[in-house]
């Protein structure tokens, strides 16, 4: 899954696309099905294709990312937009969850 940030600057996406070129990226909002096609430059870096692009994304939303070479779709993936640090990411961010149990056990020593 691709992790995006809600920011105004350039984001760098690294995608594993085998041996092909690309001309544009299409971002599809999963809630509204609104498609946005963005022409950008693609760079080959080791085993990845790097894309430096400015994206208009909103936090806590899912997007489908399609990379196209003219009219042919050469990559499709799912992206999630969050401003949390990836290392500390929790789906329950700022929500208290209490673990309760009714385990009754006896320890014999």
N, CA, C and O of each residue as an XYZ file, in Angstrom:
436
protein
N       0.840     -1.167      0.000
C       0.000      0.000      0.000
C       0.892      1.239      0.000
O       1.926      1.275      0.668
N       0.483      2.234     -0.746
C       1.200      3.492     -0.840
C       0.671      4.419      0.250
O      -0.540      4.545      0.426
N       1.570      5.064      0.976
C       1.183      6.021      2.010
C       1.441      7.426      1.480
O       2.555      7.756      1.072
N       0.387      8.253      1.494
C       0.477      9.636      1.039
C       0.312     10.571      2.220
O      -0.227     10.181      3.255
N       0.778     11.810      2.070
C       0.616     12.849      3.079
C      -0.276     13.949      2.516
O      -0.248     14.232      1.319
N      -1.076     14.571      3.398
C      -1.858     15.731      2.999
C      -0.951     16.945      3.136
O      -0.804     17.507      4.221
N      -0.343     17.342      2.019
C       0.596     18.452      2.031
C       0.538     19.167      0.688
O       0.023     18.634     -0.296
N       1.075     20.383      0.666
C       1.016     21.168     -0.560
C       2.246     20.975     -1.430
O       2.232     21.353     -2.602
N       3.306     20.398     -0.889
C       4.545     20.241     -1.631
C       4.592     18.973     -2.462
O       3.606     18.249     -2.599
N       5.765     18.735     -3.008
C       6.007     17.575     -3.861
C       6.174     16.324     -3.008
O       6.857     16.344     -1.984
N       5.544     15.238     -3.440
C       5.713     13.932     -2.800
C       6.432     13.016     -3.787
O       6.238     13.108     -4.999
N       7.260     12.139     -3.247
C       7.968     11.175     -4.080
C       7.358      9.797     -3.864
O       7.339      9.283     -2.746
N       6.866      9.213     -4.935
C       6.315      7.860     -4.884
C       7.316      6.919     -5.525
O       7.870      7.229     -6.579
N       7.558      5.765     -4.898
C       8.409      4.728     -5.465
C       7.535      3.512     -5.743
O       6.959      2.918     -4.832
N       7.451      3.157     -7.011
C       6.603      2.042     -7.419
C       7.439      0.999     -8.142
O       8.334      1.335     -8.917
N       7.142     -0.261     -7.886
C       7.835     -1.359     -8.555
C       7.105     -1.679     -9.853
O       6.134     -2.436     -9.873
N       7.599     -1.081    -10.940
C       7.023     -1.300    -12.264
C       8.132     -1.862    -13.143
O       9.185     -1.241    -13.290
N       7.904     -3.014    -13.719
C       8.947     -3.684    -14.506
C       9.029     -3.157    -15.928
O       8.046     -3.176    -16.670
N      10.209     -2.688    -16.297
C      10.609     -2.387    -17.656
C       9.639     -1.692    -18.567
O       9.472     -2.125    -19.707
N       9.000     -0.650    -18.135
C       8.131      0.084    -19.039
C       8.241      1.573    -18.741
O       8.773      1.974    -17.706
N       7.748      2.359    -19.631
C       7.750      3.795    -19.399
C       6.335      4.231    -19.036
O       5.378      3.469    -19.172
N       6.223      5.474    -18.570
C       4.927      5.982    -18.145
C       4.826      7.456    -18.512
O       5.834      8.151    -18.634
N       3.600      7.918    -18.684
C       3.383      9.303    -19.075
C       2.518     10.078    -18.093
O       2.635     11.301    -18.002
N       1.651      9.387    -17.355
C       0.767     10.099    -16.433
C       0.351      9.200    -15.278
O       0.519      7.981    -15.317
N      -0.196      9.836    -14.250
C      -0.714      9.117    -13.089
C      -2.169      9.536    -12.899
O      -2.503     10.714    -13.028
N      -3.025      8.579    -12.594
C      -4.445      8.845    -12.365
C      -4.748      8.509    -10.918
O      -4.459      7.406    -10.456
N      -5.331      9.461    -10.203
C      -5.701      9.284     -8.802
C      -7.217      9.210     -8.725
O      -7.904     10.142     -9.145
N      -7.753      8.101     -8.188
C      -9.198      7.898     -8.107
C      -9.594      7.891     -6.632
O      -9.125      7.050     -5.866
N     -10.455      8.828     -6.234
C     -10.971      8.885     -4.869
C     -11.928      7.717     -4.671
O     -12.880      7.562     -5.436
N     -11.685      6.886     -3.645
C     -12.498      5.686     -3.433
C     -13.930      6.011     -2.996
O     -14.834      5.213     -3.243
N     -14.161      7.164     -2.354
C     -15.508      7.520     -1.904
C     -16.357      8.100     -3.018
O     -17.522      7.735     -3.175
N     -15.774      9.002     -3.787
C     -16.550      9.724     -4.795
C     -16.331      9.230     -6.217
O     -17.067      9.625     -7.121
N     -15.336      8.374     -6.434
C     -14.946      7.869     -7.754
C     -14.488      8.977     -8.693
O     -14.499      8.805     -9.912
N     -14.086     10.111     -8.130
C     -13.575     11.222     -8.918
C     -12.158     10.915     -9.376
O     -11.289     10.620     -8.556
N     -11.921     10.982    -10.684
C     -10.607     10.692    -11.256
C      -9.882     11.986    -11.579
O     -10.458     12.912    -12.151
N      -8.594     12.036    -11.200
C      -7.739     13.169    -11.517
C      -6.503     12.644    -12.224
O      -5.746     11.854    -11.660
N      -6.295     13.088    -13.473
C      -5.121     12.649    -14.224
C      -4.062     13.738    -14.177
O      -4.348     14.906    -14.439
N      -2.830     13.346    -13.838
C      -1.729     14.280    -13.666
C      -0.581     13.846    -14.566
O      -0.096     12.719    -14.465
N      -0.148     14.743    -15.445
C       1.040     14.484    -16.257
C       2.258     14.860    -15.426
O       2.319     15.957    -14.870
N       3.221     13.961    -15.340
C       4.410     14.220    -14.534
C       5.587     13.455    -15.123
O       5.443     12.687    -16.073
N       6.756     13.687    -14.533
C       7.959     13.018    -15.006
C       8.248     11.800    -14.144
O       8.083     11.831    -12.924
N       8.679     10.737    -14.790
C       8.988      9.472    -14.131
C      10.475      9.211    -14.274
O      11.062      9.476    -15.323
N      11.085      8.689    -13.214
C      12.517      8.384    -13.219
C      12.720      6.929    -12.821
O      12.055      6.438    -11.908
N      13.617      6.246    -13.487
C      13.974      4.881    -13.132
C      15.108      4.945    -12.116
O      16.140      5.569    -12.362
N      14.909      4.296    -10.975
C      15.908      4.291     -9.907
C      16.024      2.865     -9.381
O      15.131      2.377     -8.688
N      17.131      2.200     -9.713
C      17.363      0.802     -9.311
C      16.174     -0.048     -9.772
O      15.949     -0.200    -10.973
N      15.418     -0.596     -8.825
C      14.295     -1.466     -9.167
C      12.958     -0.733     -9.139
O      11.908     -1.358     -9.292
N      12.983      0.565     -8.950
C      11.758      1.331     -8.781
C      11.613      2.406     -9.851
O      12.581      2.845    -10.473
N      10.376      2.803    -10.033
C      10.095      3.984    -10.824
C       9.707      5.065     -9.825
O       8.776      4.884     -9.040
N      10.418      6.185     -9.850
C      10.147      7.283     -8.931
C       9.324      8.346     -9.627
O       9.559      8.683    -10.788
N       8.350      8.869     -8.889
C       7.478      9.903     -9.416
C       7.490     11.053     -8.418
O       7.139     10.870     -7.253
N       7.888     12.225     -8.867
C       7.814     13.427     -8.047
C       6.600     14.214     -8.506
O       6.563     14.718     -9.629
N       5.597     14.318     -7.622
C       4.319     14.878     -8.038
C       3.649     15.605     -6.868
O       3.825     15.238     -5.707
N       2.884     16.636     -7.199
C       2.063     17.334     -6.207
C       0.660     16.748     -6.303
O       0.035     16.782     -7.363
N       0.167     16.206     -5.177
C      -1.144     15.552     -5.163
C      -2.101     16.298     -4.245
O      -1.718     16.738     -3.161
N      -3.335     16.437     -4.679
C      -4.379     17.043     -3.858
C      -5.153     15.915     -3.184
O      -6.162     15.442     -3.708
N      -4.664     15.484     -2.005
C      -5.282     14.375     -1.279
C      -5.714     14.852      0.101
O      -5.170     15.824      0.625
N      -6.684     14.172      0.682
C      -7.216     14.514      2.005
C      -6.913     13.391      2.991
O      -6.912     12.214      2.631
N      -6.657     13.774      4.236
C      -6.288     12.812      5.268
C      -7.421     11.825      5.541
O      -8.599     12.173      5.469
N      -7.035     10.581      5.859
C      -7.936      9.466      6.197
C      -8.831      9.042      5.023
O      -9.956      8.589      5.232
N      -8.337      9.189      3.808
C      -9.077      8.744      2.639
C      -8.230      7.757      1.849
O      -7.001      7.811      1.875
N      -8.911      6.855      1.147
C      -8.256      5.874      0.287
C      -8.352      6.330     -1.173
O      -9.338      6.936     -1.594
N      -7.306      6.021     -1.919
C      -7.242      6.366     -3.339
C      -6.714      5.167     -4.123
O      -5.901      4.392     -3.619
N      -7.185      5.026     -5.357
C      -6.595      4.076     -6.290
C      -5.626      4.854     -7.154
O      -5.973      5.895     -7.712
N      -4.397      4.341     -7.264
C      -3.364      4.986     -8.069
C      -3.157      4.148     -9.328
O      -2.856      2.957     -9.253
N      -3.321      4.785    -10.476
C      -3.089      4.118    -11.756
C      -1.989      4.874    -12.487
O      -2.046      6.098    -12.607
N      -0.990      4.148    -12.974
C       0.059      4.734    -13.787
C      -0.199      4.310    -15.223
O      -0.382      3.128    -15.517
N      -0.211      5.295    -16.107
C      -0.541      5.024    -17.507
C       0.634      5.360    -18.416
O       1.381      6.308    -18.171
N       0.779      4.574    -19.454
C       1.690      4.854    -20.551
C       0.808      5.156    -21.753
O       0.316      4.242    -22.415
N       0.613      6.414    -22.029
C      -0.373      6.904    -23.002
C      -1.767      6.464    -22.557
O      -2.304      7.043    -21.612
N      -2.369      5.470    -23.196
C      -3.712      5.029    -22.797
C      -3.687      3.703    -22.039
O      -4.702      3.303    -21.467
N      -2.547      3.018    -22.026
C      -2.431      1.708    -21.379
C      -2.090      1.867    -19.892
O      -1.163      2.597    -19.545
N      -2.834      1.189    -19.021
C      -2.555      1.193    -17.589
C      -1.458      0.178    -17.313
O      -1.623     -1.007    -17.605
N      -0.324      0.633    -16.746
C       0.814     -0.254    -16.493
C       0.988     -0.566    -15.010
O       1.786     -1.432    -14.651
N       0.253      0.125    -14.147
C       0.338     -0.132    -12.702
C      -0.955      0.323    -12.051
O      -1.499      1.374    -12.390
N      -1.447     -0.485    -11.106
C      -2.602     -0.110    -10.292
C      -2.294     -0.482     -8.854
O      -1.841     -1.593     -8.578
N      -2.541      0.447     -7.935
C      -2.287      0.191     -6.524
C      -3.233      0.991     -5.649
O      -3.952      1.865     -6.132
N      -3.228      0.686     -4.357
C      -4.075      1.361     -3.388
C      -3.219      2.288     -2.540
O      -2.110      1.930     -2.141
N      -3.739      3.485     -2.265
C      -3.018      4.462     -1.449
C      -3.913      4.921     -0.308
O      -5.136      4.973     -0.440
N      -3.281      5.254      0.817
C      -3.987      5.789      1.977
C      -3.293      7.073      2.387
O      -2.065      7.129      2.439
N      -4.068      8.102      2.676
C      -3.514      9.391      3.059
C      -3.595      9.551      4.572
O      -4.678      9.479      5.152
N      -2.437      9.771      5.217
C      -2.376     10.006      6.655
C      -1.228     10.954      6.945
O      -0.217     10.951      6.243
N      -1.385     11.770      7.987
C      -0.315     12.665      8.404
C       0.420     12.128      9.624
O       1.326     12.787     10.135
N       0.048     10.944     10.099
C       0.773     10.305     11.193
C       2.111      9.793     10.683
O       2.253      9.435      9.513
N       3.098      9.765     11.589
C       4.367      9.147     11.233
C       4.131      7.660     11.040
O       3.413      7.034     11.819
N       4.726      7.103     10.018
C       4.505      5.699      9.684
C       4.975      4.777     10.804
O       4.338      3.757     11.067
N       6.082      5.121     11.470
C       6.613      4.277     12.541
C       5.629      4.184     13.699
O       5.494      3.126     14.313
N       4.936      5.288     14.003
C       4.014      5.333     15.138
C       2.559      5.190     14.716
O       1.670      5.479     15.516
N       2.286      4.758     13.504
C       0.916      4.726     13.008
C       0.065      3.750     13.808
O       0.478      2.621     14.069
N      -1.111      4.191     14.189
C      -2.086      3.345     14.863
C      -3.464      3.685     14.334
O      -3.803      4.860     14.190
N      -4.248      2.686     14.049
C      -5.595      2.935     13.567
C      -6.459      3.568     14.662
O      -7.467      4.209     14.364
N      -6.064      3.388     15.934
C      -6.787      3.959     17.062
C      -6.133      5.231     17.567
O      -6.190      5.502     18.767
N      -5.520      6.015     16.709
C      -4.830      7.230     17.122
C      -5.781      8.169     17.866
O      -6.853      8.507     17.364
N      -5.372      8.587     19.077
C      -6.131      9.495     19.942
C      -7.473      8.934     20.397
O      -8.350      9.695     20.805
N      -7.647      7.640     20.334
C      -8.861      6.996     20.824
C      -8.438      5.960     21.861
O      -7.644      5.066     21.568
N      -8.972      6.087     23.072
C      -8.611      5.158     24.133
C      -9.363      3.853     23.940
O     -10.580      3.845     23.756
N      -8.624      2.748     23.983
C      -9.258      1.437     23.931
C      -8.831      0.647     25.160
O      -7.640      0.479     25.422
N      -9.799      0.172     25.897
C      -9.522     -0.570     27.125
C      -9.654     -2.057     26.850
O     -10.650     -2.510     26.286
N      -8.656     -2.800     27.245
C      -8.714     -4.250     27.100
C      -9.321     -4.839     28.361
O      -8.803     -4.633     29.459
N     -10.395     -5.557     28.212
C     -11.032     -6.214     29.349
C     -11.045     -7.707     29.104
O     -11.091     -8.174     27.965
N     -11.003     -8.435     30.186
C     -11.031     -9.884     30.075
C     -11.738    -10.454     31.296
O     -11.767     -9.829     32.356
N     -12.292    -11.614     31.143
C     -12.923    -12.299     32.259
C     -12.223    -13.624     32.560
O     -12.831    -14.568     33.063
N     -10.935    -13.667     32.240
C     -10.166    -14.874     32.525
C      -9.998    -15.038     34.025
O      -9.533    -14.131     34.715
N     -10.373    -16.177     34.507
C     -10.162    -16.507     35.915
C      -9.255    -17.716     35.941
O      -9.571    -18.754     35.359
N      -8.144    -17.584     36.606
C      -7.194    -18.683     36.626
C      -6.572    -18.790     38.019
O      -6.544    -17.827     38.785
N      -6.087    -19.960     38.312
C      -5.458    -20.253     39.601
C      -4.033    -20.710     39.306
O      -3.799    -21.537     38.426
N      -3.098    -20.160     40.053
C      -1.697    -20.554     39.900
C      -1.321    -21.405     41.104
O      -1.464    -20.963     42.244
N      -0.842    -22.620     40.863
C      -0.368    -23.508     41.926
C       1.139    -23.449     41.943
O       1.791    -23.600     40.911
N       1.685    -23.229     43.116
C       3.154    -23.187     43.224
C       3.649    -24.334     44.055
O       4.855    -24.472     44.262
